[in-house]
Amino acid sequence: MPFDQKPAGAPDLDDLAEKAGQVVARARAAKLMIATAESCTAGLIAAAITEVAGSSAVFDRGFVTYSNEAKTELLGVPWDLILREGAVSPDVAKRMAVGALERSRADIAVAVTGVAGPGGGSPEKPVGTVHFGLARTGAPVEHVHVRFPDAGRRTIRFQTVLEALELITKHLPVSTGG
């Protein structure tokens, strides 16, 4: 299936572009910078944001930390945390977000770690399990856990991108115009 073709049940590229446009516009109005830390999406959140013209005003950097070693080396996620809880866990997602915030010039950082499939799931962490972390300057770190239906790898990854963009949007001030 071509990358730009919509998998069944997945948001399409227009959905992602529309939401990314909202993120960029609101971050620009608030003069806030964004960073991403991505495991299961491997840079798709950063790609969605930077697809928007003018995103360089609000997007600082993205960390693709697909391996456990990358999570530790690039984001400072403690190795013992990964061993104890697994890479797909609330605390790892939160620590990834904090690491991205600390290692960037961003004001807000979103992180994702999950099981996109088709394999790799377990009864405790089935395919479709995704943990999101969101860190903001001067605010508590947040965690969101979503279990997407196992509708295929691409669908889970695209749904994860859309959810991450929604999470960022939720934490950006609403522009009052003017």
GUVEXLO-661265 format. One line per 5 residues: number of its first residue (from 1); their letters; for each residue x, y, z of N, C-alpha, C, O. Coordinates in pm, 1 decimal. Atoms other than C-alpha are relative to their C-alpha. Layout:
<pts>
NUM) a) X,Y,Z,X,Y,Z,X,Y,Z,X,Y,Z | ...
</pts>
This chain:
<pts>
1) mpfdq) 84.8,-118.0,0.0,0.0,0.0,0.0,89.2,124.1,0.0,180.0,134.4,82.5 | -80.0,-123.3,1.2,144.9,341.0,-91.7,-13.0,74.7,132.1,-117.1,69.8,197.5 | -2.2,-68.9,-128.9,240.7,553.6,207.4,-110.6,104.0,10.9,-162.4,127.7,120.0 | 100.9,-105.3,-7.3,-7.6,825.1,114.0,-142.6,-53.5,-11.8,-237.6,24.8,-14.0 | 133.6,59.0,3.6,-300.1,581.1,91.1,-47.9,-25.7,142.0,28.3,-72.6,226.5
6) kpaga) 56.3,13.1,-134.1,-530.3,573.1,392.9,-30.9,-145.9,32.2,-110.2,-209.0,-37.6 | 38.5,133.7,-44.7,-537.8,239.1,575.3,-138.2,4.9,65.4,-178.3,108.6,118.2 | 133.9,5.1,-60.6,-880.8,129.6,698.1,7.9,39.9,146.9,90.0,-13.1,221.7 | 7.2,-40.4,-139.9,-965.5,303.1,1025.9,103.5,101.9,43.4,101.5,147.0,157.9 | -105.9,-94.2,-36.8,-666.3,535.9,1017.1,-38.5,141.8,-38.7,-113.7,163.1,-133.8
11) pdldd) 14.5,-137.2,47.7,-666.8,912.1,1005.5,77.3,11.0,-131.4,178.2,-57.3,-149.1 | -76.4,-13.8,123.6,-558.1,1020.6,659.7,97.7,116.0,12.7,99.2,187.9,112.6 | -102.8,-103.9,-5.4,-277.3,1256.6,575.3,-61.1,138.8,10.0,-0.6,228.5,68.8 | 66.7,-130.1,-13.4,-523.3,1544.8,542.7,-38.7,26.9,145.4,-28.2,140.1,192.7 | 32.0,-14.6,-142.9,-639.3,1481.1,902.7,124.0,42.2,78.5,119.0,131.8,162.6
16) laeka) -124.3,-31.1,-71.3,-280.0,1487.5,1022.8,48.0,140.7,-34.2,92.7,214.5,53.6 | -43.7,-133.9,41.8,-197.4,1798.7,820.6,-85.6,108.2,63.9,-34.0,211.7,106.2 | 89.2,-99.3,-62.2,-501.8,1982.8,953.8,33.6,17.6,147.5,44.5,130.5,195.4 | -31.2,-8.8,-143.1,-420.7,1900.1,1316.1,138.6,61.5,19.9,156.9,143.7,109.7 | -134.5,-57.6,-10.6,-50.4,1980.7,1264.8,-4.3,150.3,-26.5,67.2,226.6,38.4
21) gqvva) 15.4,-142.7,27.0,-152.7,2316.2,1117.2,-53.3,75.0,120.6,-10.1,186.6,149.0 | 52.5,-61.5,-122.6,-352.4,2391.5,1431.2,108.7,10.2,106.3,119.5,112.0,174.7 | -109.8,-0.7,-97.2,-54.1,2298.2,1648.5,96.3,114.0,-31.7,132.3,191.9,56.6 | -96.1,-103.3,39.6,179.5,2524.9,1452.1,-58.3,139.2,22.1,9.5,226.5,76.2 | 61.6,-132.1,-16.0,-63.4,2817.5,1449.6,-10.2,39.8,147.1,22.3,152.8,183.7
26) raraa) 15.4,-33.0,-142.5,-133.5,2798.6,1822.0,134.4,16.7,69.3,149.7,104.4,154.3 | -133.5,-16.0,-59.6,232.0,2748.1,1915.6,63.0,132.0,-43.9,128.2,200.0,35.3 | -54.3,-127.3,49.6,329.6,3042.7,1695.9,-64.0,117.5,72.8,5.4,210.8,113.3 | 70.3,-109.0,-69.5,63.5,3265.2,1855.0,47.3,11.9,144.4,54.8,122.2,198.7 | -44.6,-0.2,-139.6,187.1,3164.1,2201.2,151.4,16.9,13.4,204.4,25.7,124.2
31) klmia) -145.8,-11.0,1.4,553.4,3196.4,2098.2,65.5,-113.6,79.0,155.5,-91.3,160.1 | -51.3,119.3,-67.2,622.8,2841.2,2218.7,68.8,-91.9,-100.2,27.5,-102.6,-215.6 | -73.3,96.1,82.3,870.5,2587.3,2082.7,-37.0,-141.8,42.7,-67.0,-167.6,159.2 | 40.0,139.3,-20.0,796.4,2215.1,2048.1,116.8,-92.3,-31.6,195.9,-66.3,-122.2 | -93.0,109.6,29.3,1015.3,1904.0,2064.6,-78.2,-130.9,7.9,-180.6,-139.3,75.7
36) taesc) 61.4,132.0,-4.7,925.0,1540.0,2007.5,103.7,-104.6,37.2,222.3,-90.4,7.3 | -82.4,117.8,-29.8,1064.0,1211.7,2140.5,-84.1,-119.8,-42.2,-187.3,-148.4,18.5 | 84.1,102.0,60.5,940.1,920.1,1933.6,68.1,-135.2,-4.8,184.3,-148.0,-43.3 | -44.6,137.4,15.5,977.3,548.0,1953.3,-83.3,-66.1,-108.3,-35.8,-78.7,-221.2 | 80.2,77.6,95.9,693.0,362.1,1778.2,-37.0,77.7,-125.8,-66.6,15.9,-228.0
41) tagli) 32.1,-80.6,118.1,624.5,651.6,1537.7,124.3,40.3,-78.6,112.6,87.9,-191.5 | -128.0,-19.1,68.7,993.6,693.2,1447.0,9.9,128.7,-81.7,61.8,127.3,-193.3 | -14.0,-129.3,65.4,968.5,1061.4,1354.2,-122.9,49.9,-73.3,-120.5,159.2,-129.9 | 120.2,-42.2,72.6,617.6,1075.5,1208.0,-67.4,123.1,61.0,-128.3,202.2,-11.1 | 58.6,-119.4,-63.0,501.9,1334.8,1463.5,77.5,123.7,-45.0,18.2,224.7,-83.0
46) aaait) -84.0,-110.5,46.4,795.4,1560.1,1376.6,-26.5,27.8,-147.3,-33.3,143.6,-188.5 | 26.7,-17.6,142.9,727.4,1499.9,1007.0,-133.5,70.0,-23.0,-143.9,156.5,-110.0 | 131.5,-64.1,15.1,360.7,1597.6,1045.7,8.8,148.7,32.7,-46.3,231.8,-39.5 | -11.8,-141.0,-38.9,450.3,1920.7,1225.4,78.8,78.2,-104.2,39.2,187.9,-143.6 | -85.7,-72.6,94.0,726.5,2014.6,982.9,-52.5,-2.0,-142.7,6.1,61.6,-230.3
51) evags) 68.3,-6.7,129.2,497.2,1948.1,685.7,-67.0,136.7,-16.9,-94.3,179.7,-129.0 | 68.6,-129.1,1.1,335.4,2281.2,779.5,100.6,111.5,-30.2,204.0,122.8,35.6 | -84.9,-114.8,32.0,489.4,2588.1,618.5,9.0,91.7,121.5,-92.1,120.9,185.5 | -20.4,-88.2,-115.1,637.9,2812.4,886.2,23.6,-73.3,130.0,37.4,-10.0,234.7 | -18.9,76.9,-123.4,685.4,2529.7,1135.5,136.3,23.5,64.1,153.9,-4.4,182.7
56) savfd) -132.0,-25.9,-58.6,1049.2,2629.3,1182.7,-6.4,104.3,110.1,84.7,112.4,192.5 | 16.8,-99.4,-106.8,921.2,2912.2,1402.7,-38.6,-64.4,132.1,-24.4,-2.3,237.5 | 49.1,62.4,-123.0,784.8,2661.1,1653.9,56.4,-139.4,26.7,41.8,-190.9,137.5 | -51.3,135.4,-21.0,956.3,2324.4,1602.6,150.3,5.1,18.7,223.6,45.4,-71.5 | -143.0,-4.5,-28.8,1295.9,2292.4,1769.1,70.4,-124.9,-49.7,165.3,-115.4,-127.5
61) rgfvt) -66.0,124.2,39.7,1387.1,1926.0,1723.4,-83.3,-121.3,37.3,-174.6,-115.4,119.6 | 62.5,127.2,-30.8,1277.3,1566.4,1726.3,106.0,-104.7,28.5,211.1,-107.8,-35.5 | -88.0,110.6,-35.7,1443.0,1267.2,1885.6,-68.6,-129.7,-41.9,-177.5,-160.7,6.5 | 50.9,131.9,34.7,1386.1,930.5,1720.1,79.7,-99.0,83.7,197.6,-123.9,58.1 | -66.6,89.6,-95.8,1466.5,686.8,1998.9,-68.5,-135.6,-5.0,-134.8,-177.8,89.8
66) ysnea) 65.9,127.8,24.6,1349.7,357.4,1857.2,56.6,-109.7,89.7,-17.8,-194.7,138.6 | -62.0,102.6,-85.4,1596.8,146.7,2053.5,3.5,45.0,145.9,-4.9,164.1,175.9 | -13.9,-32.0,-142.8,1626.7,127.6,2430.8,127.8,78.1,25.4,130.1,169.1,108.3 | -126.2,-72.2,-16.7,1986.8,242.7,2402.0,-15.5,146.8,-37.5,39.4,234.1,29.8 | 21.3,-139.5,41.1,1876.4,556.6,2217.5,-79.2,76.6,104.7,-52.7,194.2,129.6
71) ktell) 77.9,-66.1,-106.1,1622.5,632.9,2489.4,91.9,42.3,114.3,76.6,150.5,171.0 | -95.3,-29.2,-107.8,1903.8,618.7,2744.1,102.5,104.7,-43.4,124.3,203.8,26.3 | -108.3,-87.9,44.5,2177.3,788.7,2540.5,-47.6,140.0,-38.5,17.1,238.8,-3.7 | 44.3,-130.1,50.8,1974.8,1068.2,2380.7,-93.0,74.6,94.9,-94.9,197.7,96.2 | 101.1,-64.2,-84.1,1703.3,1132.5,2639.4,25.8,-15.4,149.0,-42.8,46.9,230.1
76) gvpwd) -30.2,17.2,-141.5,1857.1,1017.9,2967.5,-97.1,-89.2,75.0,-103.5,-83.6,197.8 | 89.4,93.7,-68.1,1594.1,751.9,3038.6,86.8,-101.9,72.7,170.1,-166.8,9.5 | -85.4,94.6,-73.7,1749.2,539.6,3315.4,-17.1,-143.0,-51.7,-128.6,-191.5,-70.9 | 0.5,137.3,50.2,1844.4,194.3,3192.0,-75.2,-92.8,94.7,-148.3,-181.4,50.5 | 68.5,88.1,-95.7,1718.8,33.7,3511.6,-151.9,18.9,-5.3,-226.3,-74.7,24.1
81) lilre) 143.5,-23.3,16.7,1376.6,194.5,3453.0,-53.0,-81.8,-118.0,-158.5,-144.6,-108.5 | 40.6,78.2,116.8,1356.2,35.9,3108.2,-0.8,-149.1,33.0,-93.4,-220.6,-5.3 | -6.3,142.0,-37.5,1463.3,-301.8,3248.9,-114.2,-37.2,94.6,-173.1,-144.6,82.5 | 101.5,28.3,-102.2,1217.5,-279.8,3538.0,-142.8,6.8,-56.4,-224.9,-80.2,-27.3 | 137.7,-23.4,44.4,907.4,-147.1,3357.2,-23.3,-31.8,-146.6,-137.7,-46.1,-189.8
86) gavsp) 12.5,17.6,143.9,978.9,-207.6,2990.2,-4.5,134.7,-69.5,-43.7,235.4,-10.6 | -4.0,-125.2,75.1,1019.3,52.5,2718.8,-140.5,57.5,-21.1,-157.9,178.9,-31.0 | 138.2,-44.2,20.0,642.1,66.8,2671.0,-66.9,6.6,136.4,-129.1,-89.4,182.0 | 52.1,-17.2,-135.5,537.4,206.3,3007.0,-21.1,148.5,28.2,38.8,234.2,-36.8 | 26.4,-141.0,-33.6,404.2,525.0,3166.5,125.6,77.4,38.2,148.1,187.7,-11.5
91) dvakr) -116.3,-74.2,-48.7,727.5,619.7,3340.8,105.0,22.0,-108.1,172.4,125.0,-108.4 | -94.3,-20.2,109.8,941.5,567.3,3031.8,-51.5,110.7,-91.8,26.5,195.7,-135.0 | 56.2,-106.1,84.9,704.8,784.6,2825.0,20.7,137.0,64.3,60.9,232.2,-2.7 | -17.5,-128.7,-69.0,715.5,1059.6,3087.2,147.0,41.3,1.5,179.2,158.2,-19.8 | -143.3,-30.9,-4.8,1094.7,1036.0,3118.6,52.3,41.2,-138.1,140.1,126.8,-149.2
96) mavga) -36.6,-40.5,136.4,1129.1,1056.0,2740.2,-38.9,145.5,-25.1,39.0,222.1,-81.8 | 45.4,-138.0,19.0,924.4,1377.2,2738.3,87.8,98.1,76.2,125.2,202.9,23.7 | -87.6,-86.2,-80.9,1132.3,1527.2,3018.6,137.4,11.5,-65.3,194.0,120.5,-73.3 | -130.3,-1.6,66.3,1453.0,1428.0,2840.5,0.0,87.9,-123.3,95.9,161.4,-147.0 | 8.7,-84.2,119.8,1338.7,1593.7,2519.0,-7.8,147.3,37.5,53.7,231.8,-27.4
101) lersr) 11.5,-138.6,-45.0,1243.9,1910.0,2705.8,135.0,51.4,49.9,176.0,162.6,16.3 | -129.6,-39.6,-56.4,1576.4,1920.7,2891.5,110.1,12.5,-104.5,204.1,89.9,-86.4 | -105.8,3.4,101.3,1781.6,1855.0,2577.4,-36.6,80.4,-124.5,15.4,55.3,-233.2 | 42.8,-83.0,112.9,1613.3,2114.1,2357.0,-23.3,142.7,48.0,-1.6,176.3,164.4 | 39.4,-137.4,-33.0,1506.5,2475.3,2345.5,-150.7,12.0,3.8,-205.7,121.9,-3.0
106) adiav) 146.1,2.1,5.2,1143.1,2371.4,2355.2,-62.5,39.0,133.1,-0.5,31.2,239.1 | 82.4,-30.4,-117.1,873.2,2482.8,2595.2,-95.5,-114.5,31.1,-147.9,-125.5,141.9 | 90.9,113.3,-13.6,665.3,2170.0,2539.5,57.1,-116.0,-81.3,104.2,-97.5,-193.4 | -51.4,119.1,68.9,768.8,1815.6,2447.3,-99.1,-113.8,16.4,-151.8,-137.9,125.0 | 85.5,118.1,-3.6,560.3,1514.5,2357.2,86.4,-121.6,-30.5,178.3,-115.6,-112.3
111) avtgv) -73.1,125.2,20.5,688.5,1157.3,2373.5,-99.1,-113.1,-19.4,-207.1,-113.5,39.7 | 82.7,118.4,20.9,544.6,829.1,2249.0,85.4,-124.9,1.2,196.6,-127.5,-51.6 | -61.2,132.1,1.8,636.0,467.7,2310.3,-113.2,-101.4,0.7,-206.1,-91.2,80.9 | 111.7,92.4,8.9,418.9,176.5,2213.3,30.9,-123.7,-81.5,143.3,-145.4,-126.9 | -9.0,124.2,76.0,354.3,-152.4,2038.6,-87.7,16.1,-123.5,-210.1,6.3,-115.4
116) agpgg) 74.4,-22.5,123.0,256.0,-88.8,1677.0,-32.3,-129.9,-73.8,-119.8,-131.6,-160.4 | 27.0,128.6,62.7,265.1,-453.9,1573.5,74.0,-15.6,-131.6,153.4,70.7,-168.7 | 103.8,96.3,-31.7,210.0,-675.1,1402.6,33.8,-92.0,116.7,-57.0,-147.9,178.3 | -37.9,82.5,-115.1,407.3,-866.3,1665.9,45.5,87.9,113.3,28.7,209.9,110.3 | -58.7,-73.2,-110.8,569.6,-768.6,1990.5,-92.2,27.3,116.2,-48.1,76.2,220.2
121) gspek) 93.7,-22.0,-109.0,257.2,-749.8,2200.2,3.4,-112.4,101.2,63.1,-217.6,78.1 | 12.5,99.6,-106.6,183.2,-937.8,2520.2,-138.8,18.1,62.0,-207.4,115.7,31.3 | 130.1,-19.9,-65.9,-127.6,-991.7,2734.1,-6.8,131.8,78.2,-111.7,196.2,82.3 | -3.1,-125.2,-77.2,-19.9,-695.0,2951.2,11.7,122.2,-90.0,-40.9,228.8,-57.7 | -23.9,-110.2,93.6,84.8,-477.7,2654.6,-29.6,-49.5,-140.7,62.3,-76.9,-217.9
126) pvgtv) 33.8,50.9,133.3,-108.0,-589.8,2346.8,33.6,100.7,-109.7,54.2,219.2,-83.5 | -18.5,-88.2,114.7,-50.9,-451.0,1998.8,-106.5,110.1,8.0,-224.2,82.6,31.3 | 89.1,-115.9,-10.2,-203.8,-102.4,1997.5,17.9,77.8,129.2,-38.6,186.0,144.9 | -28.0,-69.3,-125.6,-78.9,-9.8,2345.8,99.9,112.8,-26.8,208.4,88.5,-79.7 | -90.1,-113.9,17.1,74.9,338.4,2337.8,-5.7,86.6,125.6,-113.1,117.0,177.5
131) hfgla) -11.9,-93.4,-112.5,198.5,557.1,2622.9,54.9,131.9,-53.5,150.9,134.6,-130.5 | -38.4,-134.8,38.4,229.0,932.1,2573.4,48.0,73.4,124.5,-11.5,61.0,231.5 | -44.8,-90.3,-104.9,428.0,1171.0,2788.7,-1.7,140.9,-54.6,26.1,163.4,-172.3 | -2.7,-139.9,40.6,396.4,1546.4,2779.6,64.5,80.1,111.3,18.6,79.3,225.6 | -71.4,-83.8,-96.8,639.9,1779.9,2952.3,-5.2,144.5,-47.8,15.6,174.5,-165.3
136) rtgap) 3.2,-143.2,28.7,603.0,2156.3,2971.6,84.8,71.8,102.2,93.9,29.1,217.3 | -78.0,-80.5,-91.8,826.7,2415.4,3125.0,-89.5,47.4,114.4,-194.6,107.3,91.5 | 72.0,-48.2,-117.6,707.6,2483.6,3479.3,-129.7,-71.4,31.3,-211.2,-18.2,106.7 | 125.3,72.4,-25.3,430.1,2221.3,3480.9,30.7,-146.7,28.1,135.4,-197.3,-12.4 | -19.6,142.9,-23.4,389.6,1863.4,3601.3,-1.9,-78.5,-132.1,-70.5,-40.8,-227.2
141) vehvh) -2.8,87.2,116.9,465.6,1590.3,3348.7,-130.1,-80.1,-3.5,-177.9,-128.3,99.1 | 125.8,72.3,15.3,154.9,1425.1,3212.3,21.2,-130.6,-76.1,117.3,-146.4,-151.5 | -2.1,129.8,66.0,85.8,1072.3,3092.3,-139.2,-32.1,-51.8,-239.2,-8.2,15.9 | 124.8,48.9,57.9,-183.4,937.0,2862.1,28.2,-139.7,-52.0,130.1,-163.4,-116.8 | -11.1,138.1,47.4,-234.4,567.1,2791.3,-117.2,-27.4,-92.3,-232.6,-5.7,-55.5
146) vrfpd) 103.9,32.7,96.7,-425.6,459.1,2481.7,23.0,-142.3,-49.1,136.3,-183.7,-73.4 | -5.9,131.6,64.6,-506.1,111.6,2354.0,-81.4,10.1,-127.7,-204.1,0.2,-126.8 | 64.5,-5.7,130.1,-580.5,147.3,1986.4,-36.9,-142.0,-42.7,31.3,-237.3,-5.1 | 32.0,132.2,54.7,-756.4,-142.2,1811.1,115.1,-48.2,-88.3,182.1,32.6,-152.6 | -104.9,56.7,83.8,-513.9,-376.1,1636.0,-48.8,-2.1,-144.7,-91.9,-104.9,-197.0
151) agrrt) 47.0,-16.5,138.2,-601.4,-244.4,1290.7,116.2,7.7,-97.6,99.5,53.7,-210.5 | -117.7,-3.0,86.4,-250.4,-278.1,1149.2,100.2,104.4,44.7,65.7,206.1,104.9 | -112.0,-84.4,-43.3,85.7,-117.7,1206.1,-16.2,145.9,-43.8,-5.3,237.3,37.9 | 9.3,-137.3,49.9,34.3,186.3,984.1,-114.6,74.9,67.1,-100.0,191.5,103.8 | 114.8,-63.7,-64.0,-307.7,258.8,1131.0,32.9,40.8,142.7,1.7,152.3,184.4
156) irfqt) -37.2,-31.2,-138.6,-174.9,241.2,1487.1,97.8,117.2,3.6,85.1,205.7,88.1 | -98.1,-109.4,1.8,116.8,469.0,1399.5,-67.3,132.8,-36.1,-39.3,234.7,27.0 | 68.6,-123.5,38.3,-106.6,725.7,1225.3,-93.1,46.6,111.6,-101.4,166.3,138.9 | 86.2,-38.0,-112.7,-355.9,717.3,1514.4,83.0,59.2,112.9,39.8,153.2,179.6 | -90.0,-50.6,-103.5,-63.8,772.2,1752.3,43.3,142.6,-31.6,46.6,227.8,57.2
161) vleal) -38.1,-136.0,39.7,50.7,1077.0,1555.1,-114.6,96.7,26.7,-94.0,203.4,84.5 | 115.3,-88.6,-20.2,-299.2,1225.4,1560.3,-24.7,23.7,148.7,-51.8,136.6,189.6 | 19.5,-14.6,-145.7,-334.5,1159.6,1935.1,108.0,89.9,60.3,78.3,171.7,147.4 | -108.5,-85.4,-50.7,6.4,1320.7,2001.0,-24.9,146.0,-36.1,-3.9,235.0,46.3 | 31.6,-137.7,41.3,-94.2,1628.9,1801.9,-116.3,55.8,82.0,-115.4,173.0,119.8
166) elitk) 112.7,-41.6,-86.1,-422.5,1642.8,1997.3,50.1,34.8,139.6,7.7,134.3,198.4 | -54.1,-23.4,-134.3,-228.4,1619.0,2323.7,76.2,131.9,6.6,60.9,208.2,102.0 | -72.1,-128.2,4.5,1.2,1905.5,2225.5,-101.2,114.9,-5.2,-89.7,211.8,69.9 | 100.1,-105.2,17.0,-298.3,2114.1,2115.1,-71.0,30.5,130.8,-95.2,146.4,164.6 | 69.6,-15.7,-128.6,-471.4,2055.8,2446.4,80.2,86.8,97.0,22.0,152.9,183.0
171) hlpvs) -84.8,-72.0,-94.1,-175.3,2215.3,2624.9,54.3,130.6,-54.5,139.3,193.5,8.6 | -39.7,-129.6,54.7,-129.7,2517.4,2398.5,-111.2,101.1,25.9,-229.1,66.9,15.8 | 103.7,-101.8,-22.5,-309.4,2843.0,2479.7,-81.9,20.9,-127.4,-31.1,8.3,-238.8 | 88.2,-32.1,113.1,-605.3,2927.7,2258.2,23.2,146.6,-34.4,17.2,234.1,52.1 | -22.0,-137.6,45.3,-534.0,3236.5,2053.0,-133.3,73.5,-0.2,-235.4,22.0,-45.7
176) tgg) 122.5,-82.7,-3.7,-785.5,3512.6,2108.0,-3.1,97.0,-117.1,-92.2,181.3,-127.1 | -4.6,-90.0,115.5,-686.0,3686.7,1787.0,50.2,136.2,41.1,110.7,151.8,147.2 | -33.0,-135.2,-38.7,-627.6,4055.7,1783.7,103.3,55.0,-77.6,142.3,169.7,-56.1
</pts>
